[in-house]
Amino acid sequence: MRSVLCCVWLFLWVLSVAAHAASYEVEPEDSHEQALFALKEDGAITAETLAALTVLRRSGVDPRHASRSALYGLPGLTYARVDGLLGDAALTVEERRRLGPFLAQTAPERVSGDARLLSAFAASDPVFPPLALQVRVAGP
C-alpha cells in the first residue's frame, strides 16, 4: 500500500512539474527594458528574473531553431507547448504578440551592432587628441 501511495504521489508531482511554464514572479505585460527595470524597482520581480528577462530580450530566441530549454525560458510557455513548437506547430498570433520582444528580430545571416568614437580633449591642446573606437557586433 505504501509503495502505491509513493508511486501516485510521484506521478502527480511529475505531472504538476511538467505542466507549468518557466516561473517568473509576474507575467510582464510590457517587456521593454524600462518596464522590466520598473518592475524590479517596485519589487514585483527579483534581480535574477530581471537578468534572465533582459538577456532573453537582448539576445532574442528564434523559435524555429531554438532548443527546448531556450524556448521554455520564454515567459508563459509550458513544456507541452514547447514540445508542440519543436514538432510542427507554430506560435499563435497572441503568442507572437506577447513574446515579440523576446523573439529574434534579425535574419540569421545578418550582422548587427553599434560603434562609438571616443575622445577627450580641450580647446587649448596643441596636438590632435587620442581617439578610441568602441565596437560591439553580433552575428550568426
N, C-alpha and C positions, 0 to 999 in steps of 0.2 A: 504494500500500500504506500509505503514511504517513497519508494522509487517511482511510483506512478505520479505522486504529487510533485516530486522533483522534476520529472520529465514535463509535466504540464506547466509548472512554473517556468522552466527553462524555455519551453516553446512560446509561452506568452511574452516572456522577456525579449526573446529574439524577434518576435513579431512586432513588438512595440518599438524596438530599436530600428528595425528595418523600415518602418513606415514614416518616420519623422524626417523632416528636412534638416539642413545644417542649422545648428542652433545659434541664432543671433538674438540679442535681447529684444529688439523690436524689428519689425519689417520696415526698412527705410522707404518712406513714400517718395521723398526727393533724394536722389542718390548723388547729387553734386557734392563736391568735396566740402564746400562751405556748410551745406546742410548736415553732412556727417560730423564735421567739427562742432556744429551747434548741438547735435545730439550728445556728443561727448561732454560738452560743457554743461548741458542740462543733467547729466548723469544717467541718461537713458541707455547709453552703451558704454562698454568698458574700453580701455586703451587697446586691448588685444583685438576686440571687434573692430574698432576704428582702423587699426593697422591692417587687418585682413581685408576689410571692405575697400580701403584706399589702394592696397596692392591690386586687388581684383579690378578696381576701376581704372587704374593707371595701365595695367598690363593688358587687360581685355581677355576674354575667353572666346575662342572660336568654337561654337557648338558642333561643327562638322568634324573637327579634328582633335577635340579635347579628350582627355582621359576621363574615366569615371569619377575620380576624386576631384578633378578640376571642375567638372560640371556640378558635382554635389556641393562644392563650396559656394555656388551661386545661391543667393537668398531665395528660399521658397521652393527649391527643387528637392523632391524626395528621391530615394534610391529607385523606387519603382518608376518614377518619371524619367530619371536619368537613364535607366536601362531601356526605356522606350526610345529615348533620344539616340542612344547608341545603336538601336536597331534601325528601323526605317522611319520612325516618327520625326516630325519637325516641331519646332517651337510654335505655339499658337500665337495669334496676334496679340493677345493680352500678355502672354509671357514675354514676347519681344518688346512690348512697350515698357513693361515693368523692369525687365533685365537689360534694357538698351544701354545704359551707362556701363554695364559690366561686360558687354559683348565686344569683341574685336571689331573695330571700325574700319581698318585699312585692309587692303588686299595683301596677302602674304608675300607677294613678290616686290612690294614697295618698301622703301626705306623712309623713315620719318625721324625728325629730331629738331634740334634748335642749336644756334650758335650765338655766342656773345663775344664782343671785342671789349676787353677791359683795359683801362689806362688810368693813371693818376698823374696829374701834372699841375703846375702853377703857371700863370702867365709870365712870370719873370724867369722861368727856366731857360738857360741858354742852349740846351740841346733838346733834340726830339725825345719825348718821354718813352719809356718802355711800354710795350703792349703785350697783352696776353690774350690768346684765343681760347675760349672755352666752348667745347663742342660736345653735345650729347646726341647719340644716334641709336635708333632701334631698328632692327631689320629682321628678316626671316630667320 
